[in-house]
Each structure stands twice: as C-alpha cells, then as structure tokens.
Amino acid sequence: MTAPTAQTLSTYTVSGMTCGHCVGSVSAEVGGIPGVTGVEVALETGLVTVTSDGPVDAAAVTAAVAEAGYEVVAGPEGEAPAASCCGGGCH
C-alpha cells in the first residue's frame, strides 16, 4: 500500500468570464495541464483554484487560460503574471 500523495492548491484570478460557457472553457483548458487533478472556477469572483499532484508552472496555467480566451490578472500568492508572448506583453 502506498501513501497518498499530497495535493497542491493554487489560486489565480481570471478576468473576462461572463457566463457558464466561460467557466467551462477555462476549466477544460486548465484541467488539461499534466498533473492537474481538479479545477474550480467561481464566475462571480473570477477565482480559479487548481488542485494538482504537485506544483504546476504558473506559466502553463496562464497559457491555458489565454487559450480559453481569458486573462490571468493575478497568479499564485496574488502576484501579477509575468508577461510573455502569449500573454500580450511583447506586442
């Protein structure tokens, strides 16, 4: 019997979501990141809580949210995400 692995929780703030379809899109994209075991999205607050088997790269979450058509405005620990080509910081 193996010991259960500890789960990691990270919370992000996402802007631009306005309906249940938005929530589903973000959930699906973030849920596809390797190691992610659960995604909870609160439409009213924009909070996205990611449960994973271990640390998940914040850039991967930011890219997944961007793929869904939205923007991460605060990452884990409330930090603003780093600008990247897919985040619009270099155009």
C-alpha positions as CSV (number, residue, x, y, z in Angstrom):
1,M,0.0,0.0,0.0
2,T,1.4,3.4,-1.0
3,A,1.0,6.6,1.0
4,P,-1.4,9.1,-0.6
5,T,0.4,12.0,-2.4
6,A,-0.1,15.5,-1.0
7,Q,-2.3,17.7,-3.1
8,T,-1.2,21.2,-4.1
9,L,-3.7,24.1,-4.3
10,S,-3.0,27.3,-6.4
11,T,-5.4,30.1,-6.9
12,Y,-5.5,32.5,-9.8
13,T,-7.7,35.5,-10.7
14,V,-9.0,35.5,-14.2
15,S,-10.8,38.4,-16.0
16,G,-13.3,38.4,-18.8
17,M,-15.5,35.5,-17.8
18,T,-19.2,36.3,-18.1
19,C,-21.1,33.1,-18.2
20,G,-21.2,29.3,-17.6
21,H,-19.6,28.7,-21.0
22,C,-16.6,30.8,-20.0
23,V,-16.3,28.8,-16.8
24,G,-16.4,25.5,-18.8
25,S,-13.8,26.7,-21.3
26,V,-11.3,27.8,-18.5
27,S,-12.0,24.5,-16.6
28,A,-11.3,22.4,-19.7
29,E,-8.1,24.1,-20.7
30,V,-6.6,24.3,-17.2
31,G,-7.8,20.7,-16.5
32,G,-5.7,19.5,-19.5
33,I,-2.4,20.5,-17.9
34,P,-0.4,17.4,-16.9
35,G,-0.6,16.9,-13.1
36,V,-3.8,18.9,-12.6
37,T,-6.4,16.8,-10.8
38,G,-9.1,19.4,-10.3
39,V,-10.2,22.9,-11.3
40,E,-12.8,25.0,-9.6
41,V,-13.9,28.3,-11.2
42,A,-16.0,30.9,-9.4
43,L,-17.6,33.1,-12.1
44,E,-18.7,35.8,-9.6
45,T,-15.1,36.5,-8.3
46,G,-13.0,35.2,-11.2
47,L,-11.1,32.9,-8.9
48,V,-9.7,29.7,-10.4
49,T,-8.5,27.1,-7.9
50,V,-6.2,24.5,-9.3
51,T,-5.6,21.2,-7.5
52,S,-2.7,19.1,-8.6
53,D,-0.4,16.2,-7.7
54,G,2.5,18.7,-7.3
55,P,3.5,22.2,-8.2
56,V,2.1,23.4,-11.6
57,D,4.0,26.0,-13.6
58,A,2.1,29.3,-13.4
59,A,3.1,30.0,-17.0
60,A,1.2,26.8,-18.0
61,V,-1.9,27.9,-16.2
62,T,-1.6,31.4,-17.8
63,A,-1.2,29.9,-21.2
64,A,-4.2,27.6,-20.7
65,V,-6.4,30.5,-19.6
66,A,-5.3,32.5,-22.6
67,E,-6.1,29.6,-24.9
68,A,-9.6,29.7,-23.5
69,G,-9.8,33.4,-24.4
70,Y,-9.3,35.0,-21.0
71,E,-6.5,36.6,-19.0
72,V,-4.9,35.8,-15.6
73,V,-4.6,39.1,-13.7
74,A,-3.2,37.6,-10.5
75,G,-1.4,34.3,-10.1
76,P,-0.5,32.3,-7.0
77,E,0.2,34.4,-4.0
78,G,-1.7,37.3,-5.7
79,E,1.3,38.1,-7.9
80,A,0.7,39.6,-11.4
81,P,1.7,37.0,-14.0
82,A,4.9,37.5,-15.9
83,A,4.5,39.0,-19.4
84,S,5.1,36.5,-22.2
85,C,4.4,36.4,-25.9
86,C,1.2,34.5,-25.4
87,G,0.2,36.9,-22.6
88,G,0.4,40.0,-24.8
89,G,3.3,41.6,-23.0
90,C,5.6,41.8,-26.1
91,H,3.4,43.1,-28.8
